[in-house]
Amino acid sequence: MYDAGVLVMKIAMPTDDRKSLAAHFGRAAEFAVYEAAARGAEFVVYRPNVHVHHGGTRGPAAGRGADQTHDFGEGLAGVEVLICRGMGPRAADACASSGVRVVFTAEEYLDDVAAKFARGELAEADPSCGCGHGPPA
């Protein structure tokens, strides 16, 4: 799909239904990972969201307390940009410390979001997820 020499980056988006952005980042079932370049985006893989969230755990994170930092290692490995509707400050800090840039949008469908991001046409939105976290600091 991409010409040699064209910069390609991996982007991820939280999803519950494999069609649209999840309403709540911390509770999303998985991440849809795409490769994006100037001419478009191509789906790569779905990865489970196994990080600690809202005092509970998923998958390999089980057994760690709610006071532990978020662990996005598996789900966001190699990802440079995370596109979501919003997130709390701890998740935003974890992404920043992992070198993952977070982009907030009100857009809905994964394929459309990925394509618009690749073309530089994605409308960014208020980072407040509406779940009581408030915008990341």
Buried (B, 14 or more C-beta within 10 A) or exposed (E): EBEEEEEBBBBBBBBBEEEBBBBBBBBBBBBBBBBBBEEBBBEBEBBBBBBBBEEEBBEEBEEEEEEEEBBBEBBBEEBBBBBBBBBBEBBBBBBEEBEBEBBBBEBEEBBBBBBBBBBEEBEEBEBBBEBEBEBBE
